[in-house]
Amino acid sequence: MPLSHSNSSTGLPRSALFMAANVTRQNDEKFKEYYDDKIERGKHHYSAVNATAAKLLRVVYWLLKNDKKYKAK
């Protein structure tokens, strides 16, 4: 019998990422614009924050990969 994978194991990191994205969109102009664009396109708040979280992950990955520091504008 195959082992089942529970989504509860990813709950805490996912929740932390969601909260980080929510705070980031409130304090960083570029992420706020990205979030607002998603809302204008008809996304619900949680979907827009989730998209912002995905963008935040991409940015963090790029910064780490390229050994750069983030500069808010």
C-alpha positions as protocol buffer text, in pm:
chain_id: "A"
residue {
  index: 1
  type: MET
  ca { x: 0 y: 0 z: 0 }
}
residue {
  index: 2
  type: PRO
  ca { x: 148 y: 342 z: -97 }
}
residue {
  index: 3
  type: LEU
  ca { x: 217 y: 592 z: 174 }
}
residue {
  index: 4
  type: SER
  ca { x: -14 y: 889 z: 177 }
}
residue {
  index: 5
  type: HIS
  ca { x: 126 y: 1238 z: 185 }
}
residue {
  index: 6
  type: SER
  ca { x: -43 y: 1481 z: 417 }
}
residue {
  index: 7
  type: ASN
  ca { x: -69 y: 1851 z: 335 }
}
residue {
  index: 8
  type: SER
  ca { x: -41 y: 1926 z: 705 }
}
residue {
  index: 9
  type: SER
  ca { x: 335 y: 1878 z: 682 }
}
residue {
  index: 10
  type: THR
  ca { x: 361 y: 2187 z: 460 }
}
residue {
  index: 11
  type: GLY
  ca { x: 121 y: 2400 z: 664 }
}
residue {
  index: 12
  type: LEU
  ca { x: 366 y: 2596 z: 877 }
}
residue {
  index: 13
  type: PRO
  ca { x: 609 y: 2700 z: 599 }
}
residue {
  index: 14
  type: ARG
  ca { x: 317 y: 2784 z: 371 }
}
residue {
  index: 15
  type: SER
  ca { x: 153 y: 2993 z: 643 }
}
residue {
  index: 16
  type: ALA
  ca { x: 481 y: 3174 z: 715 }
}
residue {
  index: 17
  type: LEU
  ca { x: 532 y: 3247 z: 345 }
}
residue {
  index: 18
  type: PHE
  ca { x: 174 y: 3376 z: 316 }
}
residue {
  index: 19
  type: MET
  ca { x: 227 y: 3610 z: 613 }
}
residue {
  index: 20
  type: ALA
  ca { x: 562 y: 3728 z: 476 }
}
residue {
  index: 21
  type: ALA
  ca { x: 406 y: 3804 z: 138 }
}
residue {
  index: 22
  type: ASN
  ca { x: 119 y: 3991 z: 302 }
}
residue {
  index: 23
  type: VAL
  ca { x: 360 y: 4209 z: 503 }
}
residue {
  index: 24
  type: THR
  ca { x: 585 y: 4258 z: 199 }
}
residue {
  index: 25
  type: ARG
  ca { x: 298 y: 4383 z: -19 }
}
residue {
  index: 26
  type: GLN
  ca { x: 207 y: 4633 z: 253 }
}
residue {
  index: 27
  type: ASN
  ca { x: 562 y: 4770 z: 287 }
}
residue {
  index: 28
  type: ASP
  ca { x: 726 y: 4740 z: -55 }
}
residue {
  index: 29
  type: GLU
  ca { x: 598 y: 4946 z: -348 }
}
residue {
  index: 30
  type: LYS
  ca { x: 687 y: 4692 z: -620 }
}
residue {
  index: 31
  type: PHE
  ca { x: 508 y: 4410 z: -440 }
}
residue {
  index: 32
  type: LYS
  ca { x: 213 y: 4639 z: -366 }
}
residue {
  index: 33
  type: GLU
  ca { x: 184 y: 4719 z: -738 }
}
residue {
  index: 34
  type: TYR
  ca { x: 201 y: 4347 z: -819 }
}
residue {
  index: 35
  type: TYR
  ca { x: -70 y: 4266 z: -562 }
}
residue {
  index: 36
  type: ASP
  ca { x: -291 y: 4555 z: -680 }
}
residue {
  index: 37
  type: ASP
  ca { x: -256 y: 4439 z: -1040 }
}
residue {
  index: 38
  type: LYS
  ca { x: -381 y: 4093 z: -941 }
}
residue {
  index: 39
  type: ILE
  ca { x: -679 y: 4249 z: -760 }
}
residue {
  index: 40
  type: GLU
  ca { x: -758 y: 4467 z: -1062 }
}
residue {
  index: 41
  type: ARG
  ca { x: -756 y: 4154 z: -1279 }
}
residue {
  index: 42
  type: GLY
  ca { x: -1029 y: 4005 z: -1060 }
}
residue {
  index: 43
  type: LYS
  ca { x: -832 y: 3785 z: -821 }
}
residue {
  index: 44
  type: HIS
  ca { x: -959 y: 3745 z: -467 }
}
residue {
  index: 45
  type: HIS
  ca { x: -740 y: 3869 z: -181 }
}
residue {
  index: 46
  type: TYR
  ca { x: -604 y: 3524 z: -91 }
}
residue {
  index: 47
  type: SER
  ca { x: -527 y: 3440 z: -454 }
}
residue {
  index: 48
  type: ALA
  ca { x: -350 y: 3774 z: -496 }
}
residue {
  index: 49
  type: VAL
  ca { x: -145 y: 3722 z: -179 }
}
residue {
  index: 50
  type: ASN
  ca { x: -62 y: 3369 z: -293 }
}
residue {
  index: 51
  type: ALA
  ca { x: 63 y: 3507 z: -627 }
}
residue {
  index: 52
  type: THR
  ca { x: 263 y: 3767 z: -435 }
}
residue {
  index: 53
  type: ALA
  ca { x: 413 y: 3488 z: -222 }
}
residue {
  index: 54
  type: ALA
  ca { x: 520 y: 3306 z: -539 }
}
residue {
  index: 55
  type: LYS
  ca { x: 683 y: 3625 z: -667 }
}
residue {
  index: 56
  type: LEU
  ca { x: 854 y: 3674 z: -331 }
}
residue {
  index: 57
  type: LEU
  ca { x: 996 y: 3321 z: -356 }
}
residue {
  index: 58
  type: ARG
  ca { x: 1125 y: 3388 z: -707 }
}
residue {
  index: 59
  type: VAL
  ca { x: 1291 y: 3712 z: -594 }
}
residue {
  index: 60
  type: VAL
  ca { x: 1450 y: 3549 z: -288 }
}
residue {
  index: 61
  type: TYR
  ca { x: 1574 y: 3257 z: -499 }
}
residue {
  index: 62
  type: TRP
  ca { x: 1729 y: 3495 z: -756 }
}
residue {
  index: 63
  type: LEU
  ca { x: 1894 y: 3703 z: -482 }
}
residue {
  index: 64
  type: LEU
  ca { x: 2046 y: 3395 z: -319 }
}
residue {
  index: 65
  type: LYS
  ca { x: 2152 y: 3242 z: -650 }
}
residue {
  index: 66
  type: ASN
  ca { x: 2325 y: 3561 z: -761 }
}
residue {
  index: 67
  type: ASP
  ca { x: 2458 y: 3662 z: -418 }
}
residue {
  index: 68
  type: LYS
  ca { x: 2282 y: 4001 z: -433 }
}
residue {
  index: 69
  type: LYS
  ca { x: 2106 y: 4220 z: -177 }
}
residue {
  index: 70
  type: TYR
  ca { x: 1749 y: 4339 z: -222 }
}
residue {
  index: 71
  type: LYS
  ca { x: 1713 y: 4713 z: -270 }
}
residue {
  index: 72
  type: ALA
  ca { x: 1362 y: 4849 z: -213 }
}
residue {
  index: 73
  type: LYS
  ca { x: 1284 y: 5149 z: -426 }
}
